[in-house]
């Protein structure tokens, strides 16, 4: 199996989020960056498991500058065989998906896997856009993937339950919790990752961003907590103040 895993760099959830230039730019000073968890824990690890079970190759791809090399090295340490970085600013989901699709269109990948969404923007659209660019079937929020040759059976999350889908390779998959278990890179993997090259290529001119960020707006501060001394007081507040009942 020839598997392409898409990974992205995101702020750690413990980082303090601030903005500059009139709230038009994200302030990266002091931010700890990590590989997007659903890309790492589910998409990448499932790709490595497929390689281990059926043979083949796992390539990771990232759209970003050289600061992203740290997460790419981690992906190699976990078990990816090769790495590609498209040297461009990932301005929006359409641009990222288009860049990945341009790279993948003549590489004969059997499966392209992404995390279901990134933890910074949570749009969850890159996988479906890649599939549209490449005219491939796409399954989102996948919780289980079973392969039998070129045939795949995928269990995906739907509202109130799950759905089982059968299809043939090639296809694009959005990985959800349950697709794989998190792996910690071992020392051997870390040492080998240092020696593996990262293929850096320029951005494709055929794809441009469709959107631009005008301004960020931080969430409003939480209001002070109101302590309630009795059930009757709570009912009165819900009825007279909150107008909830």
Steps between C-alpha positions, in 0.01 A plus 500: 500500500622846408366732769517879522439655843434874524630667816478855628660713771268646763537685831502284811169538682683632808649793305382851578328634190554866415472719191694795363459777241149590602400135548580425136792262564556206733785570740737201480737624771528249783266250333579129527433323171400136459382264229123517468377220732253334263767502227753341734301264723257362241596583140876446523491199731232328287713561192799338671283207609387447140862493385595256774212266413498517120840643408553814298599854589375789713574854386412799716428837342479844657434849366708757687840657559815351654364538853274204418799268463484415871160332465605334174798344680264368765283343230808329358592379848155347546543297182454701180745403224521829313406863552403788273459864599339743260676826581206738527292688754186289567265794460171310484358148468440531124863594441631217719274241339584622150873489564481145636281390210742644246783301655295180528329495160769300317643300794250210500422506870258227608378687808531865603434551871455819699377564852130581506583863583772722647467625857564863403232565239284185533359537150544133406491567126853429370442126442180555302664776296796274415253232388315753284821625339604142418150371416527228765247360748527642852394363838506734801521441879618141445521294820602165350669391178532140383684414179479190283726557202365809325163478672433701815225491760478818706290575805431869538331709766159646419255684722356255747699199385738365238495410133691230310633587153665271243716631216809431292832680507598771430308718743542783753435442868436740789624326817303512825560364850506121498670457163834433675671528837758769572866397464799653673816517287772267633870582505572296188228683309628839618857418393387373159279807447805726526651331195190501282480791254208742478418574137427874489318615187367842396130580505297425189395817316176338383336527844431823688318570825133595479478675837702742712489572873382854570481493880496260793262556789589342837208349693339720761628451857290270711260671734532460874349185650181547695470272801152371580407409857181298442295323238226761527751779436624314193147461366431870558819601313423269209145632481545873564858578392607244241143461365584134442178367655 
